[in-house]
Amino acid sequence: MPSFIIEGGHRLLGEITPQGAKNEVLQILCATLLTTEPVRVSNIPDILDVNNLIDLLRDLGVSVSKEGKGEYVFQAKEINTDFLKSEEYLDRCSRLRGSVLLTGPLLARLGSAVISKPGGDKIGRRRLDTHFYGFHKLGADFTYDDAIGRYSIACDHLKGTYMLLDEASVTGTANIIMAAVLAEGQTIIYNAACEPYVQQLCRLLNNMGARISGIASNRLIIEGVNQLHGATHRILPDMIEVGSFIGMAAMVGDGLTIKDVSYSDLGIIPDAFRRLGVSVERRGDDIFVPHHEHYEIESFIDGSFMTLADAPWPGLTPDLISVFIVVATQAKGSVLFHQKMFESRLFFVDKLIEMGAQIILCDPHRAVVVGHDHQIKLRARRMVSPDIRAGIAMLIAAMSAEGTSRIDNVGQIDRGYESIEERLGKLGAVIRREE
């Protein structure tokens, strides 16, 4: 696996444009299976997870035509059902978290789907119960072979119904929506996830002929249709990358402009950075983060200890908690981070502690960070990236540290960030990839 060699202490200056949203594009690409007509998608990031899914779609029989940088046309005239039954298909699904999003479209179009337990980040238990609960409510039968980690789902036909989801799962909601748009009658999904990714999926499907109302709320109403047609769609800027760049700018920036961020789709992210004392200036649809000599963590109105916790949209996305923790290490003051959704996502903080950060890991879900106020610099270390978001947090820490750090297993970072060392290099970072 490749590694990054990072010389710390170099400042970032200039402009950077975020890539297309990884979490959105995985849903959108799977939705192209719902029609036999062409679907044109632009602003697709050139990252490992997305490229692996595109290759998987090709092998499923989807015609894939690259029209330019980040722009593709997908046409699923025929689906290779023999490949769906192969061990190769199941093996590749087991290495790609986004493969679970194929289940809803395949069920709607073919009446059945088989998938292995999907891979992805090692951040703790990520159950799929919500997906299969929704399919079952629509009339499908579900079996799971625990010995080989294989899920099977089948139906004679899907029929709309009311369902109350046990959790506002983003991928679960997306999967159920993609099955329900071709179901007979009306489907109501209550406690649906309403992240911008899901909103974008609903807008694409409506452009393809679906009838979805309640978009951006947690109660979706779907009137089933007989078929969908082609459409054109543009992926939003990646809010996680925007947040990552804000964190970098606060730690090692000399004035960084983040271009074309789709500010209205960032939700609480800018304000969460402001609570850490980071100046985030909106300039049209851009964000400017000035050089920070110091930034001070706020207290609550009653003077109590600041707490930042993740939550379903419009709350703070869990994908940025790792970045916030790193930024807090150089703030003035202390803050408690409560990462509720995944029990292993905070385990990377031991690497930050080795770098000199003052962090108390209270339990798998909570960590207290006591900021250095730039009085103590982080020290360079050798680290291993366990997942995408911890990897980018380690990279930010290494960029601010004294000395030269090494991060191994940066293929994890490649899964979510496009050519990150080259893009940051243009701003002044010194990062070398070593195979």
C-alpha positions in Angstrom: 0.0 0.0 0.0 1.2 3.6 -0.7 2.4 6.0 2.0 2.7 9.7 2.4 5.9 11.4 3.6 4.9 14.8 5.0 7.2 17.7 5.9 5.5 19.6 8.6 5.4 23.4 9.0 4.7 24.5 5.5 1.9 27.1 5.2 -1.0 26.9 2.7 -2.0 29.9 0.6 -4.3 30.3 -2.4 -7.5 28.8 -3.7 -8.8 25.2 -3.9 -12.0 23.8 -5.3 -13.7 20.8 -3.6 -14.4 17.6 -5.6 -17.8 16.1 -6.2 -19.4 14.5 -3.1 -18.4 10.9 -2.7 -21.4 10.0 -0.6 -23.8 11.4 -3.2 -22.2 10.0 -6.3 -22.3 6.4 -5.0 -26.1 6.7 -4.7 -26.5 8.4 -8.1 -24.4 5.8 -10.0 -26.5 3.0 -8.5 -29.7 4.8 -9.5 -28.7 4.6 -13.2 -29.7 0.9 -13.0 -33.3 2.0 -12.7 -33.7 2.9 -16.4 -32.7 1.5 -19.8 -32.1 5.1 -21.1 -28.8 7.2 -20.8 -28.1 9.1 -17.6 -25.5 11.8 -17.8 -23.7 12.6 -14.5 -21.1 15.4 -14.1 -18.6 16.4 -11.3 -17.8 12.8 -10.5 -14.6 12.7 -8.4 -11.7 10.5 -9.5 -11.4 8.5 -6.3 -10.9 4.8 -5.5 -14.4 4.0 -4.2 -16.1 5.7 -7.1 -13.8 4.2 -9.7 -14.4 0.7 -8.3 -18.1 1.1 -8.4 -17.9 2.3 -12.0 -15.9 -0.8 -12.9 -18.5 -2.9 -11.1 -21.3 -1.3 -13.1 -19.4 -2.0 -16.4 -19.2 -5.7 -15.5 -22.9 -5.7 -14.7 -23.5 -4.8 -18.3 -23.9 -1.0 -18.0 -22.5 1.0 -20.9 -20.2 3.6 -19.4 -18.9 6.5 -21.6 -16.5 9.1 -20.2 -17.3 12.4 -21.8 -14.8 14.6 -20.1 -13.2 15.2 -16.7 -15.7 14.0 -14.2 -18.5 13.6 -16.7 -19.9 10.2 -17.7 -22.9 8.7 -19.4 -24.4 5.5 -18.0 -26.9 3.3 -19.9 -28.1 0.1 -18.3 -30.0 -1.4 -21.3 -29.2 -4.9 -20.2 -28.0 -6.3 -16.9 -25.6 -9.3 -16.8 -27.5 -11.6 -14.5 -24.8 -14.3 -14.8 -22.3 -11.9 -13.4 -24.7 -11.1 -10.5 -24.5 -14.8 -9.5 -20.8 -15.1 -9.7 -18.3 -15.4 -6.8 -16.3 -12.5 -8.4 -19.3 -10.2 -8.1 -19.8 -11.1 -4.4 -16.1 -10.8 -3.7 -15.9 -7.4 -5.2 -19.0 -6.2 -3.3 -17.3 -7.4 0.0 -14.5 -4.9 -0.7 -16.7 -1.9 -1.5 -19.0 -0.3 1.0 -21.1 1.5 -1.7 -22.0 -1.8 -3.2 -24.9 -2.2 -0.8 -26.6 0.6 -2.8 -27.0 -1.7 -5.7 -29.6 -3.8 -3.8 -32.5 -1.4 -4.1 -32.2 -0.8 -7.8 -31.6 -4.4 -8.7 -34.6 -5.5 -6.6 -36.8 -2.9 -8.3 -35.7 -3.9 -11.8 -35.0 -7.6 -11.6 -37.1 -8.7 -8.6 -34.1 -10.0 -6.8 -30.6 -9.2 -5.5 -27.7 -11.0 -3.9 -24.9 -9.2 -2.1 -22.1 -10.1 0.2 -21.4 -8.2 3.4 -19.9 -4.9 2.2 -16.5 -3.6 3.1 -15.3 -0.1 3.7 -14.0 1.8 6.8 -13.1 -0.1 9.9 -15.0 2.2 12.3 -17.2 -0.2 14.1 -20.5 -2.0 13.5 -22.4 -0.7 10.5 -25.6 -2.7 10.4 -27.8 -3.1 7.4 -31.1 -3.9 9.2 -32.7 -0.7 8.1 -32.2 -1.5 4.4 -33.7 -5.0 4.6 -36.5 -3.9 6.9 -37.6 -1.4 4.2 -37.4 -4.0 1.4 -39.4 -6.4 3.5 -42.1 -3.8 4.1 -42.3 -3.3 0.3 -43.1 -7.0 0.0 -39.7 -8.7 -0.5 -38.4 -11.8 1.2 -35.0 -11.6 2.9 -32.5 -14.3 3.9 -29.0 -14.0 5.3 -26.4 -16.7 5.3 -24.1 -16.0 8.2 -21.6 -18.6 7.3 -20.6 -16.8 4.1 -21.9 -13.3 4.9 -24.4 -13.3 2.0 -27.6 -11.4 1.8 -30.4 -12.5 -0.6 -33.6 -10.5 -1.3 -36.4 -11.4 -3.7 -40.0 -10.5 -4.5 -42.8 -11.2 -7.0 -43.6 -7.5 -7.1 -43.0 -4.5 -4.8 -46.0 -2.8 -3.3 -46.0 0.6 -1.6 -46.6 0.9 2.1 -46.0 3.0 5.2 -42.8 2.5 7.1 -41.2 4.0 10.2 -37.4 3.5 10.0 -35.7 2.6 13.2 -32.8 4.9 12.4 -32.3 7.7 9.9 -29.8 5.7 7.8 -28.5 7.6 4.8 -27.7 4.6 2.7 -30.8 2.7 4.0 -33.1 5.6 3.1 -31.5 5.8 -0.4 -31.8 2.1 -1.0 -35.4 2.0 0.0 -36.2 5.1 -2.1 -34.7 3.4 -5.2 -36.8 0.3 -4.7 -40.0 2.2 -3.9 -40.0 4.5 -7.0 -41.0 1.5 -9.1 -43.3 -0.2 -6.6 -47.0 -0.3 -7.0 -48.9 2.4 -5.2 -47.8 4.9 -2.5 -44.9 4.5 -0.1 -44.4 6.7 2.9 -41.0 6.7 4.6 -41.0 8.3 8.0 -37.8 9.0 9.9 -36.0 9.1 6.5 -32.5 10.6 6.3 -32.7 14.0 4.7 -29.0 14.8 4.1 -28.2 16.7 0.9 -27.0 13.4 -0.7 -30.5 12.0 -0.3 -32.1 15.2 -1.5 -30.0 15.0 -4.6 -30.9 11.4 -5.3 -34.6 12.3 -5.0 -34.2 15.2 -7.4 -32.4 13.0 -10.0 -35.2 10.3 -9.7 -37.9 13.0 -10.1 -36.1 14.2 -13.2 -36.2 10.6 -14.4 -39.9 10.4 -14.0 -40.3 9.4 -10.3 -42.9 11.1 -8.1 -41.3 11.9 -4.7 -42.5 14.7 -2.4 -41.3 15.8 1.0 -37.7 16.2 -0.2 -35.4 17.7 2.5 -37.8 16.5 5.3 -37.8 13.2 7.2 -41.1 12.2 5.8 -41.0 11.1 2.1 -44.0 10.3 0.0 -43.3 8.2 -3.1 -46.0 7.5 -5.7 -44.8 4.5 -7.7 -44.4 4.7 -11.5 -44.1 1.9 -14.1 -40.8 3.1 -15.5 -38.1 5.8 -15.5 -36.3 7.6 -18.3 -32.9 9.2 -18.8 -31.8 12.5 -17.2 -28.9 14.8 -16.5 -27.4 15.4 -13.0 -24.5 17.3 -11.4 -23.0 16.1 -8.2 -22.7 18.6 -5.3 -19.4 19.7 -3.9 -18.2 17.4 -1.2 -19.1 18.9 2.2 -16.6 16.6 4.0 -13.8 17.9 1.8 -14.9 21.5 2.4 -14.8 20.8 6.1 -11.4 19.2 5.8 -10.0 22.2 4.0 -11.4 24.6 6.6 -9.6 22.5 9.2 -6.3 22.7 7.2 -6.7 26.4 6.8 -7.2 26.9 10.5 -4.1 24.8 11.4 -1.6 25.7 8.7 -3.2 28.4 6.5 -2.0 31.8 5.5 -5.3 32.7 3.9 -7.1 30.0 2.0 -10.1 30.4 -0.3 -12.4 27.3 -0.9 -14.2 27.9 -4.1 -17.8 26.9 -5.1 -18.8 25.2 -1.9 -22.6 25.2 -2.3 -22.8 27.1 1.0 -26.5 26.4 1.6 -25.8 22.7 1.6 -23.1 22.8 4.3 -25.6 23.0 7.1 -24.0 23.5 10.5 -20.4 22.8 9.5 -19.2 26.5 9.2 -20.8 27.3 12.6 -19.3 24.3 14.3 -15.8 25.6 13.2 -16.8 29.0 14.5 -17.5 27.4 17.9 -13.9 26.4 18.0 -12.9 30.0 17.3 -12.1 29.5 13.6 -13.0 32.5 11.4 -15.0 31.2 8.4 -16.0 34.0 6.1 -18.6 33.5 3.4 -17.9 35.3 0.1 -20.7 34.5 -2.3 -20.5 30.8 -2.8 -16.9 30.7 -1.6 -15.4 30.4 1.9 -12.3 32.3 3.0 -10.4 31.2 6.1 -7.7 33.8 7.1 -4.4 33.1 8.9 -5.0 32.3 12.6 -2.4 33.2 15.2 -4.9 31.9 17.8 -8.4 30.6 17.9 -10.4 30.2 21.1 -13.1 27.6 21.9 -16.4 29.1 22.9 -18.4 28.2 26.0 -22.1 27.7 26.0 -24.2 30.8 27.0 -24.4 29.6 30.6 -20.6 29.3 30.7 -20.6 25.5 30.6 -18.1 23.3 28.8 -18.3 23.2 25.0 -19.5 19.9 23.5 -19.6 19.0 19.9 -21.6 15.9 18.9 -22.5 14.3 15.7 -26.2 13.9 14.7 -28.4 13.1 11.7 -28.8 16.0 9.3 -29.2 18.9 9.8 -26.9 18.0 12.8 -23.1 17.8 12.5 -21.9 15.0 10.2 -19.9 12.2 11.9 -17.5 12.2 9.0 -15.9 15.5 10.2 -15.5 14.7 13.9 -11.9 13.5 13.3 -11.0 16.8 11.6 -12.6 18.8 14.4 -10.5 16.9 17.0 -7.3 17.7 15.2 -8.2 21.4 14.9 -9.1 21.6 18.6 -5.6 20.4 19.6 -4.2 23.8 18.7 -7.1 25.9 20.0 -7.2 27.8 23.2 -9.5 26.0 25.6 -11.1 22.6 25.9 -13.9 20.8 24.2 -15.7 17.4 24.6 -16.4 15.5 21.4 -19.2 13.0 21.4 -19.1 10.7 18.4 -22.4 8.7 18.8 -22.7 6.7 15.7 -19.6 4.5 15.4 -17.8 2.9 18.3 -14.4 2.7 16.7 -14.1 6.0 15.0 -12.2 7.8 17.9 -9.5 5.1 18.2 -7.1 7.0 16.0 -6.6 9.6 18.7 -3.8 7.5 20.3 -1.7 8.6 17.3 -2.4 12.3 18.0 -1.5 11.7 21.7 1.8 10.2 20.5 2.3 13.4 18.6 1.9 15.4 21.8 -1.8 16.3 21.7 -3.6 16.5 25.1 -6.6 14.2 24.6 -8.5 12.1 27.1 -10.3 9.2 25.5 -13.2 8.8 27.9 -14.7 5.8 26.2 -15.2 4.6 22.6 -17.6 7.5 21.9 -16.2 10.5 23.8 -12.9 12.4 23.9 -11.9 15.6 25.7 -9.3 17.7 23.9 -7.3 20.3 25.8 -6.0 22.8 23.3 -2.3 23.8 23.1 -3.0 27.3 21.8 0.0 26.9 19.5 2.3 26.8 22.6 3.2 23.2 22.0 3.7 21.9 18.5 2.7 18.4 17.5 5.6 16.1 16.8 6.2 14.2 13.6 5.4 10.5 13.8 4.8 7.4 11.7 1.1 6.5 11.5 -1.2 4.1 9.7 -4.6 5.3 8.3 -7.4 3.1 9.6 -10.2 4.8 7.5 -10.8 7.7 5.2 -11.6 10.4 7.7 -9.0 9.4 10.3 -6.5 9.4 7.5 -7.2 13.0 6.5 -7.1 14.1 10.1 -3.7 12.5 10.5 -2.6 14.3 7.3 -3.7 17.6 8.8 -1.9 16.9 12.0 1.3 15.9 10.1 1.2 19.1 8.1 1.2 21.1 11.3 3.8 19.1 13.1 7.5 19.7 13.6 9.6 17.4 11.5 8.7 14.8 8.8 5.8 12.3 9.3 4.9 9.2 7.5 1.4 7.9 7.0 1.0 4.3 5.8 -2.0 2.7 4.1 -3.0 6.0 2.4 -5.1 4.0 0.0 -7.8 4.6 2.6 -7.4 8.4 2.0 -7.5 7.8 -1.8 -10.9 6.2 -1.4 -12.3 9.6 -0.5 -10.0 12.4 -1.6 -8.9 13.0 -5.2 -5.1 13.5 -5.8 -5.0 15.2 -2.4 -1.2 15.5 -2.3 -1.0 17.2 -5.7 -3.8 19.6 -4.9 -2.4 20.6 -1.5 1.1 20.8 -3.1 -0.1 23.6 -5.2 -1.0 25.5 -2.1 2.4 25.1 -0.5 2.2 21.7 1.3 5.1 19.3 0.9 3.7 15.8 0.6 5.4 12.9 -1.2 3.7 9.7 -2.2 5.8 6.6 -1.8 4.7 3.2 -3.2 
